[in-house]
Amino acid sequence: MNKFYLFSIISFIFLNLNSQKLDSIAPGGVQGTVLWMKTVPWDQNADLHAGYQWKDFSGDFSKVKYYNEDSEYIVSRTWFARFFNFNPALRFINSQLSKEFEIVNSNLSTSTLIGAFAEYEFANEYSFQKPSFILAMNGVEGKGFIIDKDKIVNSTESKRGLLEYGDEYGYDLMFHPGKSPESNIVKYKERTLRSLTYYRTSRPITSVWGEKNNAIVSFGEKFYSFNKYNNSTFDLNTFNPNDIFTGYIPELFIYNRILTPLERVKAESYLAIKYGFMLENSFLGSDGHLLWDVISQKNYNHRVAGLFRDDQSGLNQRISSTSYEEAPYFSYLPEGDSYDNANTYNLSNRNKLLVIEKFPASHLNDKEYLIWGDNNKSLQASEQIEELLGFNTMSRKWKVSTNMGNLNADPMGMKWEASPNTEMVLDDYKISFIKKRNTYEQANISSENPLPSYEGHVTFTLNSPSSGTIVKFGTKNNFEQAGTHDYGIYINGNGDIYPIIEGSTRWANRWSLKAYPNSIIRIDKTKEYIIISLDGNPKQQSGQPLPQIFIAKNDIDKDFYVTLRLDANNIDASIKNFRVGGFMEMGNRIELAYRDTRASDFANYATNGQSYLIIDRSGTGNFKREDIELFPSDEYDLTRNKIIFNNIFFDTDKNQEDVFTFGYRPSNIIAKINKTNPSCNPNLEISSQDGKIEIQIEHGDPGFEYQLVNSENKQVVKEGVFYENKFAIDSLSQGNYILKLKELGGFNFISDSTEAEPKAYAHQIISRGANDGGLFEFTVRDLNPSFQVGMNPISGIMPTTYIQYGFEVKDGLVYLINNRVKSVTPMPGIKIKEGDKIQLYRQNTYSYPYTIYYRINGISFYSQPVSLSFCFFMIQLNDRIGGFYNVKNGKPGYVATPLNWNYSGIQPQPATKLLSETSIEHSISLMADCNKKEEESQVLPIALASNENLTTYYKDFRNQSEITAYIKLDQPSPITLSIFDFSANMIYSQDITESKKEHMVDINGLNKGVYILKVFSQQGEFSKKITIN
């Protein structure tokens, strides 16, 4: 987002505060605020959805008060507060009274004002084009000024006139059609939250009486010339005093000095990360660390947001989403609030496309950050990544910059203690608890260790019924005991939920929520209370005004374990997807919204792990096979239309960058593709036939049928069947191909025979109807051992059945079976190979005798007449190893499952259902590498964007350790020159206090290596990569 620097100078004064001690919290770590107003909940109300106020964190404790009254400005969340990036902001239009606050110990004759502002659509969208009055500041008599949305109005006494800072380019707080950076009013509404920075210097008064040392700021209503705090006069013809700024101001801070360019960037970075809006410049931490390089990340400088803890700034942003949400859910509207339905107790808003949070109750360490921005492409999932088969991939990609690649992921790190009748099934970071049918014993589970801090999190799915379930934070007790520090819930067999408070179940305070099978229940613990939600919906207990269960003060500092109890009952009981937070490192939680106008292509793929987070670990965005990691969704929120990915760790290769996107699989198949281009025949100048396509199956039910089709002539180049996870199609020439993959489906029969007779049997009825045809089919995976297949007239107990008519396959040769007698010699000209489909087909016509056709890959090689009684398929292995794969049988309108078969010495896999049978197509291009060497010689390292404002050169080519930087600006400005290593650490910084157009800076003493040099000025930021030899 464009940022605005307003500079009004009578006599430039620069106060060098490098020696100032950095020992207190300040915006961006920049010390010296005389006012630091932040929106916070009213400290006398525990209701997070009630009153909000501005509170001064500068140490002077100024308060915003109504004009001519002593009452403080405290307003309701519903009408006057909005959450931007999960941080509150206030509107100051409650009542037709001006609001004032006093700045003590400074008259702001020299000052820097920085704030965040978001216009609100009041009555109609024309409010975005009105230069509304924001505030008036009165310090030194006769030197007051007014800020409205596009200009500074100086006092008549000062004779400074107007500073229309948005007139030429529209870089201000209002929309200028044809001039603003945004192409239309809708785009402006998306980006209405932005920062304003105003510098002011004045010549001090030198009379014997000096000047007063305080200032009054008036805002939140019209400008009234009769305001008793006005000590300056203003020309009312230069602005409209009746236009009121109706928007939100989340935070405002003022310094009684001029900040250096570097300090300004730090302070603005703090605001931008906290409230989720954009800057034109890079983002810096309080220690100068380069969090987001606006120049090197130029392709992803859209909707930058992030997680960041910076103790020097008092910032601990553990959940984040852009405040530049795309239309129609503008962030200043209730529909665009950070929280769903603009309720602070709810989870994130269903209209937020992307929300990333540190897993609930997990902490960030000081200076840890995770910043991301997108490439501004479409949300449609219409792209294919050539080396990733089976995905429809979103065009929008996000770049990640982070220093959190050193986190240790250990799913086994959470330790549990469980009673013997409890089965625990671990699935990565989630676990299922199962209590088997037992009349007399309950199942008890508790965490081995207590929470290491005050915060904790539990979420789980209620799977099968129980006579009662307890989930709580507190003691390890598996029984209720009044007076203990147990806080949680009891769920009875009907799904009624009761609170547990101080060890007692409050039967009179049943929740209005009711749990059903597959309900998702969440319990969040803070230092002072816990909150219960069901399917993302928190509700208060019966008779209670608030959703919280407050922890008794004398319990706050006790050890809190997580305890679960499944009561005794003569039924199986279980809960699944049990996750805890607060005990160990759990990574991040990512939400993708799939409702209309968001990622709606994913709406039909929100469940069953069909949607994926796709991460390119290289950080290049090329999504090469070797760099791709796939993460299926493992949770979804039907109420909020969210697909959720838990326990995601970024930067596992510690290169400080990732690129990610989302995709879904329309079929059951996912595969990574590695292609080897064919070489070039230099004599014939044509492609050799030594290209190769390697397929690595990531998801799908084996086996697979493939076809490789030439895209131009539609001819099948290669085809076949494979069962392994890796398969190669080789001997390919240059060309464009379509790879078709299909799961064979059916189910498998695998031998488990231990009988003395080395045989395994299975049979299934084909049909009894006079006009019912039928088909039996399986795919040959292995020719060893030999097997028999055919028809059987008996439906008796296995293994008394037999094959009356059919054939045996041994070493690929076919021996007919007629009246239970196998031929001595094989059929001439018939040879079966691995991958062939063996089929028996009974015609679908009424005739007698019936005809059974023996087929290989759909082509009949023999037909056998049979009577009506021969209506059972029969298969038999001639040894105790091997199996029949991808077995299918049925008739029109009917497909048999393993449950329809009788078998002995052989077991179906899966046992009760069919394997998936889906298909996918994917385009692949193979190009001859005739010019490979020439192309490689032209590859150059990626360079940062060059500009004419910054030039660097060696002072002496014989000594390339000394560099001179030449900076040329359009207008005079002080500058800060900073140098960062390739780990984004600031290793050098120099403030040039003189305001001029041209600067020359010598840089000495750098070690050998590659660095990023940046210059920060009032004109903007310039950057260059430099090499020290």
N, C-alpha and C positions, 0 to 999 in steps of 0.2 A: 504494500500500500504506500502511496505517496505520503511523505511526512512533510511537515511545514515548519520552516524556521523563519521567524520574524525577528528582525534585528533593527533596533532603533537606537541611533548613536548621536549624542551631543559631544561627549568627550569619551573616547574608548578607554575603559579601565579594565585591566586584566589582573586578576588576583591569583597568583601562583600558590596553590595549596598542596604542592607535592609533599610538603613536610607535615601535612595534617595527619593526625593519627587515625588509622582506620580501626576503630575499636567499637563501633556501634552499627546497628542495622540501618541500611539506607537503600533507596531505590537503585538497583544496579550496583550497590556497594559504593555509590557516590555520596560522600559525606557532606553535611552542611545544610540540610533542609531546615527552613524556618517554618515550613508548613508541609505536612504529609497527610492528606486526607484520603482515607480508604473507606469503602462501604463495608460495613460489618453488621451482623445481627445485633439487635439491641441487647445489651448485656444484662438486662433485668427480665428477660423473657426466654424461657427454654424452648419455645415453639419456633422451629426453624422456618416456619412459613408465616411468621407474624411480623413484628416490627424490625425495621432496618434504619441505620443511621450512618452518618459520616463521622469517623473518629480520627483524631489527629495523632499520628505516630511520630511526630517530630520531637516530642518531649515537652512541647509547650501546652499541649492539651487544649487547643482551641476547640470551640464548639460552634456548630451551625445553629443559629437561632432565628426565630421569626423577627421581622422588623418591629421595633418598639415593644417587644415582649421579651420575657426572660425564658420562655419555653423553648426547649431544644427541638430541632426538626427530626422527628421520628415518624416513619410512615409504614403502611402495610406493604407486604410483599406483592399482593395481588395487583394493586393499581399503580404502584410507584417504584417497584423494583424488578429488575430483570437480571438473569444470570447469563453472563457472557463467559464461555469456556469455564463454567462451573464456579465462577466468581461473581459476586453480586455488584450491581450498579444501581444508582438512584436517579429518579427524576425529581426535579425540585419545583414542581408546579402545583403542589398541594396548597390550596388557599391563595387568595389574591394579595398576598403579602410578600414583600421582598425578604430574602434570607441573607443573613450577614455572618461573617466570621472575622475575627480580629487576628492579625499577625502581630505579635508582640516582639519587641527587640529588633525590629527592622522596618524601615519605611519603604523598602524595595526600590530605592532610587537606582540601584544597580541590581538586576535580578535576572533569573531564568525561571520561566514558568513552563512546566510540562504536564500535559494531561491527556486523558483518553476521553473521546466524545463520540456518541452515537445518536444521530438524529432519529426521531420517532415520527411515523406518518400520522400527523394530527389532522383529522377531518378529510384531507385528500393529499395526494402526492405533491401538490404544489409547495408544501412545507419544505421539501428538499431544495427548492430553488429560491427560498426567501432568506435574505441576509439577517437572520434573527439575532437579537441581543442575547449575549451569553453572560457577560459579567462586566462590572465596573470596579476598578481598583483605585483607591484613594490613599495615598501615602503623603508625600511631600505636597504641601499646599500649592495649587496651581499646576501640578504636574501629573494629575490623574490621567487615566486612559480607559477606554472601553474596548472590549473585544466582542465583535460579532462574528458571524460565520464566514465572512470573506474579507474583513478589513479591521484595522486598528484605528480607532477614532481618538486622536489626541486632544488634550484640553485646548480651549481657546487661548489660555494664557501661555501655553508652551510654544505656540506658533509652529507646530510641527505638521499640522494638517493631517491627511489620511495616508495610511499605508494599506493599499488594496492588494493584499498578498495573493489573491486568487484571480485577479482580473485578466491576466494575460494567458495563463496556462490552466486555470481552474484547480490548482493545487491548494484546496482549502477545505472547509467543512460544509460546502454546499455544492449542488450540481449546477454546472453551467453548460447548457446544451451547445454542442459543437466545440467546446473548449476543454471540458473535463477529460481526464484520461479514460473514463468509462464511456463506452460507445452509446449508451442509452440509460434512461432512468432506472430500468430494472437492474442493470449491472451496478449502478451506483447504490441502489438499495442493498444489494448483496454486500457492499463494502463500506457501509455507512460508518462503522466503527473505525476510528483512526486517531492518530496522535496529533497534537498541536504543541509546538515548542516555540516560545517567544522569549527573545533576549531584550533586555532594556538597560541602557546606561544613561545616567544624567550627571551633570556637573554638580557636585555637592554645594550646599549653601554655606557660606563662610562668614555670616553675620555673627555678632557676639552672642546671639541667642541660639545659634545653630538651627537645627531642624528637628521636628518631632521624630520619634523612633518607633513608630508603629504604623500599621496600615489596616484598612477595612476593605474587604471584598464583598460586593453586593451582587446578587444574582437570583435566579429562580422566579422572576416576575418581569413586568415591564421595567424600562428605565424611567425612574421618577426624578425629575430635576430637583424636586423639593426634598429629596432624601437628606436627612440631617447629617449623614456621613459624607456627602459630597463636599469636597473642598476645592473643586475645580468646576469650571463651566464648560459646556459643550455646545457646538452648533447642531441643533436638532434637525437642520436641513440636510445634514450629511449622513444620517441614518434614521431608521424608523424606530423610535423608542417603544412603539406598541407591539412590535413583533417579538415574540417570546421564544426562546429556545426550549422546545418541548421534549428534547431527547434525554438520554442517559449520560451521566458522568460517573464512571466507576471509580476514578482515582485522579487526584490532582496533587502535585507537589511543587513547591517554590523554593528556590535558592536565593540568597541575597548576594549572589555573585554570578559572573558569566562562566558557564561550564566550558571546558575544553571540548573540542570535537569528539575526542575519545570518551570523555565522561558522558556527553550527550548520547552517544551510541549505546553505552552501557545502560543508561537510565531508560532509554526508549526500548531497548531489547527486553528489559525486565517487564515493561508494560505489555509489549507485543506478545511475549510468550505467556504471560499471565492471562491475558484476555483474548488471545487467539486471533490477532489481526496481523496484517502484513506491514513490513517496512521496505523502503527502497534500498536500505543499506544492510550489511551483514548483521548477524546477531552475535553479541558478545556477552560472556559471563562477567561477573564482578571482578574475577581475577584476570580478565582480558582474554580468556580462552575463546577461540573462534568456534562458536556453536554451529553456525550456518553461514557458509560463504555464498553471498548472493551472486557472485560472479562465476565461480566454478560450478555452481548449481543452477545456472541460468535457465536450463531446460525444465527445472522443477520449481521455479519460484512462483508457485500458485498455492494459496491457502496453506501457508506454512504454519505449523502448530507443533506443540511438543510437550514432553515431560521434562521437568527440570527442578532440581533442588539446589538452591543457592542461599545458604544460611546468611551470607553477608547482605542479601537483599530481603531476607524474610520470606523467600518464595519456596514453596514445596508443592509443585504442580504434579500430582500423581495421576491425573486423568485429564484428557485433553481432546478437543475437537475444534475445528476452525469456526470462527465467528463470521466467516464469509460463506456461510451455507448458501447454496444456490437456490434460486427462485423455485417455488413461492414461499419458502419457509425462512424468511428474513429473520436474522437473529434478534432484532428489536421487537418482534412480535411474540405473543405467548406461544405460538406454534413453533417458534425458533429458539425458545428458551433452552438452556442446557439440559434441564430436567423435563421429563415427560409430563405433559399437561401443566407445565410451569409449576410443578409441585416439588419442593426441595427434598421431600422424603422419597420421591420416586427415583428410578434408575434414569439413565440418559434418555434424551428425547428420541422418540421413534422416527423423527424427521431428520436426525443427524446421520448423514451418509456414513461417516467413519468416526468411530470413537476408539481411542487407544488408552488403556489405563494400566498402570502397574497392578498386578493381580491384587484383588482386595485384601487389605490388611498387610500387604507387603510394603516395605519402606524403600525410599531412595536414600543413598548416601549423599553427603554434601558434594556438590559439583557434578553429580551424575546427570546425564541428559540423554534424551532421545528426541530428535527433531526431524520432522518430515514435511515435504512439500510435494505437490503433484505436477504432472505435465499438461494439465488442462485439456486432456483428450476426453472423448465420449465415455459415458458410463455403460454403453452397450457392450455386451460380451459377444463381439462379432469377429474377433481376431483369432488367428491360430499362430502359435509359436512352432516354428518348423521342427524343432527338436523335441517337442512335447506333443504326443499324439493323444487324442481323446478329450481335449478341452476346448470349450468355447471361452475365450479369455477376454477380460475387460480391456478396452483400449487405454483407459486411464492407468497410469503407473505412479507409484510414490517412491521418492528417494528418501533414504534414512541416513542421518548423520548422528553418530552416537559414540560414547566412550564406555558403553556398558557391555562390551564384548568379553569381559573377564568374569562374568557371572557363572557360577558352577551349577549346572542343571543335574539334579540327582533325584529322580522319582522315588528312590528307595529311602530317601532321607527322613521321611515321616514315619515314626515308629508308633505302633499300636499295641495295646494289651487287650486280649480278647478271651472270653470264656471258651471252654473246649467245644461247646456245641455251636460255635460260630465259624462259618466259612468266610474267609476274606479273599476276594478276587481283585487283584491289582491290575489296573489298566492305565499305564503311564502314571499321570498325577491324580487320577481318580480311583476310587475303590468301591466295591460293592460288598455289603454285609448280608449274609444269608443265615437265617436260623432255620434249621431243619425241623420237621414235624416232631413236637415233643410236648407232652401235656404238662409236665411238672417243672420245667426249667426255663428261665428267661435267658436271653442272650445279652451279654454285657461287653461293651467295648469302650475303651478310654485311651486318650493320648498318653504316651509314655512320659512325656515332659509337659510342663505348663507353658503357656504363652510367654515368650521372652519380653514382650512389651504389653502395653495396654490394649492393643487392637487385635481383633480376631475375626475370622470369617468362616462360615459354614454354609454350604449349599448342597442339596441332595434332591433326588427324585424319589417320591413315594411309589414303590413298585408294586408289591403285593400286600394284601391286608394283614393286619396284626390286631390282637386285642388291645394293644396300646404301644406307643412309641414315645420315648423321651429323648430329646436332644438338648443339651445344655452346655453352658460355660460355667465352670466352678470347680467343685471337688470331684474326686474320682468315685464318689458314692454312687452306687447303682440303685439306691433307694432314696425316697424323699425324707428329708430331715429338716424340720423347721429350724430357723436360726442359722443355717449354713449360707455360704455365699454362692448358691446355685441359682442361675438365671437362664431361662430357656423356655421350652414349650413341651406340652404333653398332647399327643394326638391319639384320640380313642379310635376304636374300630370303625366308627361311623365317619371318621374324618373331621370331627369337631376338634378345635384347637384351643387349649387353655394355657395361660401363662404360668410359668414357674418363677416365683419371686422369693428370694431369701429362703430357698429350700422347700417352699410349699406351693402346691398346685392351687391356683385360685379358681375354684370351681364356679364362683359367682361372676367371674370376669371373662366368660367365653368370648373368643374373638369372633368378629363378624365374618372372618374368612373360614372357608371349609375346604379341606384337602380331599382330593380324589386320586385314584391311581394315575401316575405320571404327572402329578402336580410337582412343580419345582418350588422348593421351600428354601428360603435364604434367611440366615441370621447374621447380622453384623454387630460386632461389639466395638465400642469406643471406650475411652477411659471412664465415662460417666453413665453410659446407658447401652442397651442393646435395642435393635430394631428388627422386627419380624416382617417378612414379605412373602407373599404367595403368588407365584407366577408374575413376579415383578410388582406386585400391588401391596403396599403397606397399609395396614388399617389399625386403628386403635382398639384396645380391649373394650368390652362392654362397660359403659359408664365412665370411661376415661377420655379426657380431651385430646391426648397426644398419642402417637404411635409408639413412643419410646417406653421401654421398661428401665426405670432409673435404678442404678446400682447404689446401694447404701454407701454413704461416705466412708464408713469404717471397713467396707469390703473392697474399696477401689484398689488398694495396694496388695491384695492377697494374690496367691497363685491361682491362675485359672487354667484348668484342663478342659478339653472337649470330651464329653461323655455321651454315649448312646446306649439306649436300652430297648430291646425288643421283648415285650412281655411274653410270658408262657402262654401257649395256646396249641391246640392239636392241629395246627396248620403250618405250612411253610410260610415264612415271613421274610421280607427282604427290603432293603433300600439300596438304590444304585446311584452311580455318579456322585458319590460322596466326595466333596472337595473341601479342604480347609486352607485358610490363609492366615499368615501371621507367625507360622512356625519356622519356615525355611524359605529359600528363594524359589519363587513360583513363576518367574517370567512375567509376561504381559497378557492382557486380555484384550481382544480386538473384536469390535462389533461392526458389522456391515448391514446397513438398512436396505431392505429389498422392496419397500412399498412403492407405489406409483411415484414417478418423477425422481426416484432414487435408483438403486440397482435393480430395477424391476425385472430384468432378464433372469434374475436368480430366484424369483418367487416360486417357481415349480421345482426348485432344486435345494430348498432350504433344509430338508430333513435327510436322514440316513447318510450323512457324510458325503453328499453329492457336490457340495460347494467346497472350494479349496482356496487357501491362501498359498500363493506361489511366490517364493523368495529367490531372487538372484543374488547369491552370496558375493559375487564379484563386485557388485555395486555399479556395474557398467550399464545395466538395463538391456544387455544383449540376450539374456536368458539362454545361455548355452547349456547343453545337457549336463555337463560336469559341474555346473554352478547352481543348478536348480534344486531346491528343496520344496517338497509338497506337504501341506498340512491340511488334512480334511477337517471340516467343521465338526465340533463335538457337542454343540448345544445350539438350540434355537429358541427364540422367544416369540411365540405366536401372537401374543398380545401386542407387542411393539414391532412385529415384523422385522426381527433382527436375526441374522446368522452370526454365530459367536465362535471364536477360536480362542481356546484357553492355553495357557502355559507356552506362549510363543517367546522364543529367545532370539534377539537380533544380534548381528555381528559375531556369529560364532567363530568366524575365521579371523577376527580381530583386525580387520582392515579398516574399521571405523565407518564402513558404508554398506548398505544393502539397497536393493530396489525390490519392491513387491507390488503385486497386483492380485486380482482375484479371478478365478475361473470356475466353471462347473463342468461336470462330465455328463453329457446327455445319454451316454451308455454306461455300461459297467466296466469299460476298458480304459485303462490309462497306460501309456508306454512312453519311455524316453527313446528318442531316435538319435543314433550316431551315424552319420553318413561319411563315407570316404569317396571323394570325387575320383573319377577315373583319370588315369594319366594320359598324356598326349603322345601319340605316335608321331615323332618329328619327321619321319620320312613321308608318311601319307597325310600329315597334317590333319588327322582325325583322332577322335577319342578312342582310346583302347577300351577293351571290355574287362576292366579290372576294378570297376567301382563296386561299392558295397553299402548296404543299408543294414545296420545292426539294430535290433529291436530288443529293448529291455522292458518287460512287463512289470509295471508298478501296481496294477490293480486289475483284477479280472479272474474269471473261473476257467481254468485250463480244461481242454485244449482249445487251440485257436486255428481257424482256417484263414489263410491269407491269399490275396491276389495282388499282384503288382501290375498296374495297367498303364500303358503309354497314354499320356494325356492328349496327344495329338491325333493318333490313329485309333485310339480306344482298344488296341490289341492287348491281350493278356500276355505279359512278358514272363512272369513267374507265378506259380501258385502251388499250394500245398497245405500241410497241416503240421503244427508243432505243439509240444506240450511243455517244454521247459520255459523258464522265465527269460532266457536269453536265446535269441535266434538271429541268424545272419542270412541275408539274401545277397549273394555275390554274383560275380561275372556280369556286371552291369555296365552299360555304356552311357555316355552323356545323354541327358534328356530330362523332360518333365514327367513326373509319374504321379499316379494316385495309388496310395497304399490302402488296401481294404482289409480290415481285420474283423473276424466274426468269431464269437464264442460258439463252441459246438453244442453247448447246453446239455440237456438230459441229466443223467446221474451216472455214477460209477459203481460197479460191483468189484470189490477187492477180496481176494481169497484170504480166508483165515482158517482154512481147513487143517485140522490135526488128526483127521481120521486115518486109519490104516490104508484105506483105499484113497489114493491120491486124486480125489475129484472134488469139484465144487459145483453145485447145481443152483439153478434158479428157473422159475417158469412163471408165465403170465398169460391169462386168457387173451386171445385176440378179438374174438367176437362170437356171438351166438346167433345174431340176427341174420335173416335170409338176405337182406340187402345192405349188409354192413361190411365195408372193406376194412382193412387194417394194415398197419406198417410196423415193423420192428427194425431197429437200426442201432448199430454201434460202430465206433471208429477203432481201427486196429492201431494200438500204440506199440505193441511188441509182438513179434511172431514166436516168441518163446515164453510159455509153453504152447503146445498145440491145443486146440479147442474145437468144440463141436457146437453147431447151432442148427435148429430145425423145429419140427412140429411134434407135439405130444398129445395123445388123446385122453390122458388120465389127469384128473385133478386131485389125486390122492396126496398122502403125506410124503414129503421129501424124506429120503432120496429114492423112493420106490418108482419114481417117474423115469422116463427114458425118452430118447429121440427115435421116433418111428421113421420119419423122413427128414432129410436135411443133408448136411455135409460136414466134413472135418477139414480143418486147415492145419497143415503141418509143414513147416519150413516154406510157407508161402504157396504150397500146392494144395489143390482142392480134391478131396475124395468124397464122392457121393455116398449117402446113406439111404438105403431103400429097404423098408421092412426090417429095420434095426440091423441091417448088414452093411458094413462099410466096404466099398470097392477096394480091390487090391491095387489098382493103378490109378494115378491121378487123372483128372480131366485134362485133355490136351489143350494147350494154348491158353490156359487160365493160370495166372500168377498173381497172388495177392502180396501187396507190400505195405509197409508201415504208412499210416495216414489214410489208407483206403477206408471207405465206408461200406460195411457189410449190411445188406438189407434183405429182409423177407417181406414180401408184399402179397396180400390177398386181395384179389380184384373185388371191386365194389359193384358186382352184378349178380343177379340171381341165375345160377346155372348149377348143374350137378353132373359130374363132380366139380368141386371148387378147384381153382387153380392157384397154386402158390408159386410166386416168382422169386428166384434167387438172383440177387443183384450185387454188383460191385460199382460203387459210385453212381448209382441210378441206372446202370445198364444191365439188363437181364442177361444171364449166361445159362440159365436152366429154368424150366418150369415143371411143377409137380402137381398132378391132380390128386386131391384128397377128399375124403368124405366129410360130412357135416361135423362129425365128432372130433375132427382134428382142429381144435380151436385154441390150442395153447402153444405159445412160443416156449422154446426150451433152449437154454444155453448151458454149456458144461466145459469146465477146465479139465484138462487131462493131467494136471499136476497141482500141487498145493501152493503154487506161486502164481503171480500175475493177476489179471483181472479183465473185465470188460469195461470199456470207457465210453462215456457220453452215450449211454443207453437211452433210446427213445422208443416208445411204442404207443400206439393209440389208433384212433379212428376219427373220422370227421366229427368235430365238436367235442372230442374227448382226448386227453393226454394223461397217460398213467404216471403215477408217482411211485417211489419205492414202496409205499404202503400197499400198492396193488399187487406186489410180487410175493411169492413164496420162495424161500431159499434155504440152503444148507451148506455149511462150509464156505460161505461167501457172505459178505456184508455190504449193504449199500452205503455210499457216501455221496451226498448227504443222506441221512437216514430217513428223512420224512418229506423232503422237498426236492425240487429240481434246481440244477445249476442255472446260472444266468445265461441267457442266449441273446446277446445284443451285438450290434455291429457298429463300425465307425470307419470313416474315410478321412484320408489326410494327404495333403499335397506335399511332394518332396521334389526338389530340383537337384540334379547332379550335373556339375559343370567340369569339363576337362581342365586340368591345371596347366595348360600350355604356357600361361604367362605368370606362373607362380613366382619364379625368381624375380622377375621384373616388378611384380606387384609388391613383393616383400621389401624390395629395395626402396619403395616409395612410402612405406609406412613411417609416419612421424609421430613423436609423442604429442599427446593432447596439450595444447597451450591455452592459457587463459586469454580471454578477450583483450586485445590490445586497445589502447585509446591514446589520443593525442595529448591528453592532459598529464600523463605520467610517462616519463622517459628515464631509463637507467642506462648507465654506461660505466665501464671500468675506467678508473682514474689513470691506470697504467697497465697496459696489456701484459707487461712483464711481471706484474704483481696483481693477480686477479682476485685478491682477497679484499680489495677496497673498491667500493662502488659509490657513485654519485647519483642521486635521484633528483631529477628536475621536474618540478610541478608547475603547470601553467593553468590558471583559473580565469574564468570570465569576469568575476568580481573579486575585490579584495576579501580575504578571509584568513583567519588563523587556521593552522592545520595541526593534525597529529599524524605522525608517520609511525607505523607499527610493522613489525616483522614477526611472522609466524613460521614455526617449523611444520613439517608435514604430519605431525600429530596434532596440529591446530593449537599448539601452545604458543602464547605470546612470549617471545624471547627478547624483544627490544621494542622500546616505544619512546618517542621524543615529541614533546609539545613545542610547536613553533608559535609563539604568542603574537608575533607581529602580524597584523592584518594587511596582506598585500596580494597582488595577482600572481607573482612568480616567486617560487621558493627553490632554493638549492640546498640539498642536505647531503653531507658525506656520511657514509656508513662504513665503519671499520670494526675489526675484531671478531667477525663471524667465522665460525669453523666451516670447513668444507662441507658442501651439501646443497640441497635445493630448498628454497624458501619462498614464501608468499609475502610480498611487500604490499601494504595497503596504506592509502592516504585518506584520512577522514577530514572533510571540510564542510563549510556551509553549502557549498555547491553540490556536494554528494561524495560518493566513495569511488576511489580508483584503485585498481589492483594490477599487480604484475608478478609473474614468476621470475625469480632470479637464481642464478647459480654462482656459488662461490667455489673457486678452484684452488 
